[in-house]
């Protein structure tokens, strides 16, 4: 996490308009996530709050497969803002993994922690991720951050995603309930409503991923954390160790600094209006938000952090 001094220096170096500048105007496209998912819900609430605070700014929320697709949209000029998992954002900045060249993105804020779920029916004998070989499972939607971390978890366990389906959370829940899947991966907040609803209809179990969390942190650094899904979140009898990955709000590196500052300010001033069960916006904190690792803070966002610290 960058020091406060580093953030202050970045903010001081930014060439920005003064405090008396008029409210920013324009149209922003926010690449969020699939319909009904936490990114989509969070994005819609953020768009509404930005419009209330700055009537001259209109935010269009785009439905997407989430992280990887969102970062590509920003790189292609198809969006100005996006929600993404930290590992996908780090890959985009470095031009690795799913990205064949660096993507010019910057961070507005680190938002909240996502927990990787590996969900199986309670009566299905899948004690470990390495036991998925030969079974029917989903690793997340094509272009999603879930698919990125799921593939890395499988590799750490010596398994392969060969034959895995690419389904989003709603489709994965429906397929598991219909007996068409033996397991699925999902990275999101706790509790995730789609899984909570599933657990009310079908007893489920979460497969522990402690060893894979340690392996991913060693291989990829602090974009991964060793965390636990709390006792009883999905009626499970004990906490489940797993992989944690933060979500970021990112933007095009060339976004007008005054617009980036305005978005950052709304994010924190209206945080209580952004909270959802799957995306705890009400818990946003500026001290946590600046920890965006190798993804640089946008100078406009840094101006906000400098002002409050």
Phi, psi and omega in degrees: 000132180293150179287162177299322180299320180295319179295318180297319180295320180295317180296320181293330183280342184291140177266102188231162175283161183286176184295338182275004182298146179295159179301136182295154181228157176138185179242127177246140174253123181253110177282116189250262183196192183289158177305132178084351181274166183296323179296319180296315180297312179299316181298318179296320180291320178296318179300318180296317181291324177296317179297324179291318182285328184225086183302340178280352179256126175249129180246118176264125182264122183263133174278127183217180173280356175096220204320294186298315179297320180297316179294322177295320178301316178298316180296329181273355183084013181270355178203153177258332180233156178199155175254138186204154169286151185298322182294320178294321179296318178297320177297319181297315180296324182274346183068049181225177180063240182284358186242121184276355174207157179301142178257129182284080179239156175225163183263139168270314183192150164277128191261288185207168184268137173258148180243130178282123177257132166243104190259132176224155172300144185302331183266007183266129183281077176234082186285339185211159183298330179294346180274006180283346181305129179084359180255166180267120181210160177247144178253010182109168182292151176299128181087008181264158174291330177303317181296324179297307183289327178297317178297322179290324176295317178298317179297320179295332180269002181075021180254179182226146176277008181306127179085354180291148177270155180250091184233142174286177185298316181296316180293323179295316178300314181297319182291321177295317181294328180277358181081014181269348176230151173262342183191159172209152175262147173205135176247117182192184178290169179238127356277148172274124188301321181298323180282325175300315178297319178299315183296336177284337182257330184219119178302129181235166179225147176256128181278127180295144182228035183298313183296322181289326177299315179295319181295319180291322178295321178296318185281325190240353177090196191286005171292346176243142179229152172273117183225176177227136171282123190299154174310130173079001181302324177231037181069018177280152189278348183209160174300150181242112178293140183202191182261129175252141179219127179290156168261144176241149161262121183239170180211169173297137182301331181269010180299139177312124183302326179292324176291317178299320178296317181297317179298316180297318180298316179297320181307319183267324179292331183249023186302324182293341179269357183258353189288133172226160181303324183270343184222088190286072181297331180296346181265007182300142182217130183300326181293326176283323190296331184281354182276073184254019171058233183278356177270113186291144172293139175293140180305326178292320176295318179300328178297319178297312181298323178297322183292325184269350178235000000 
